[in-house]
Amino acid sequence: MRIGLLGDLHDNPAPADRWIRIVQPDFCIQVGDYWCYDHPWSVPVYWMFGNHERDSYLKRIVAGKFEFPVNSHWLKGGIADIHGVRVMALPGLPKPGDAPGPAWYPPKVYELCRSQIGERVDILASHGCGFPFWHFLFNRVTMRSVRKNFEEPNITDLIRQVRPTYAVSGHNHRFAIEEHEGITCIRLGDTKHTGSFAHLIEI
């Protein structure tokens, strides 16, 4: 299977549409900060909530009062079998105070994922990242760039126990592919940075 991985879209599906048309994946997994709720896709796109989502849509979706467009599939959390590929989804961030926005993963979603440890997982997709991920941010108070680690320790713990082939995340708007403890960690950017928001893998 040719699987497209999509980072934060923030209601900007056009770059993803162009990328999908060129690359032609069998399906895509999107890792949160989605906002493209009304957008139909040319291939199946399986998406999750990030820490920034539109509250009015979020409430309707969670309440089951939203009709999804063509090829749009919401990943609620836990393991989903997608065309034979086993994907564990951990949406949002650990707690709402981590960033402004209505979406974070409640303890029951994290516990659902933990209860599925031992099952085969090909891809663990989360909004926040596991394992150390360092990059620079500009501090407007000190007027200096500071180096920060964006690792979420409880996501690291989950990845270590699940042992997926790929751990895919977004949120930080920086693209990188790193190996940690034998697991390929793919950190996806956003659509504002050409070449960083999408990646193709084959399973």
GUNUVEX-176373 format. One record per residue (C-alpha): residue in one letter; x, y, z. Coordinates in steps of 0.1 Angstrom, whole numbers, plus 5000, padded with zeros to 4 digits. Example, Ala and Ser with C-alpha at 12.3 -4.5 7.8 and 13.67 -1.06 7.14 Angstrom:
A512349555078S513749895071
***
This chain:
M500050005000R501250354991I500250575021G500350955021L501051125054L499751475058G500651725085D498752025098L496452155071H494652445089D491852465063N494252485034P493552165014A494852284980P498552194985A497451844997D495151804967R497951884944W500351654962I497851364961R497251424924I500951394917V501851114941Q498650904939P498750734973D496150464980F495050665010C496250935034I496550975072Q496351325085V497751405120G495451685133D494952065131Y492751955102W489852215097C489052075062Y485751915075D483652015044H486351915019P485851614996W489051424987S490051224956V491450944978P490450835013V491851065039Y491750955075W492151245098M492151325136F491751625158G494751835167N494952095195H493552365171E490152275156R487052475150D484852435180S481452455162Y482452165139L484151975166K480951965187R478751855158I481251585148V481551445183A477751455187G477351255154K475451545137F477851605109E477751445074F481251395061P482051465025V483451205000N486551015012S486751205046H487150965076W487451075112L489850875134K488450895169G491350715186G492750365191I493450115164A491750125130D492349865102I492650065070H492949845040G494949595060V497249865075R496949885113V496850245124M496750365161A495450715164L496150945194P494551285186G495051615203L497551695230P497851565266K496051855282P494252165270G496752405286D499452285262A498152515235P495052725228G492252525211P489452295221A490951955213W493051745235Y493051375241P491051285272P492451015294K490050755281V491550785245Y495050735259E493850445280L492150295250C495450305231R497250155261S494749875263Q495649775228I499349735235G500349395222E498249415190R500049475157V500449835148D502049955116I501650325121L501150515154A499750855144S499651135170H499351505169G502151565194C505451395190G507151125209F510951095215P513151405217F512451655189W514551975191H514252285170F514552665175L511752905183F512053285183N511253435217R509753775212V510453885248T514153815248M514453865210R516553545207S516053205193V515752935219R516252555214K513252355227N512451985229F508851925219E508651565231E505551445248P506851185273N503550995276I503550965238T507150835239D506050585265L503150465243I505350435212R507950235231Q505349985243V503449965210R506549935188P505050045155T507050055123Y506350425119A505450695145V504050995127S503251335142G502451695134H501852005156N505352145155H505352255119R508852115113F509651825090A512151555100I512651185097E514551035127E515250685140H514650625177E515050285192G514450115159I511350315151T511050555122C509650885135I508251115108R507551465120L505351655095G505252025088D502252235076T501052365043K502752705048H506152545043T506452375008G507752025009S507251975046F503651885051A503451555032H505451235029L504850895012I505550555027E504950205015I503749915036
***
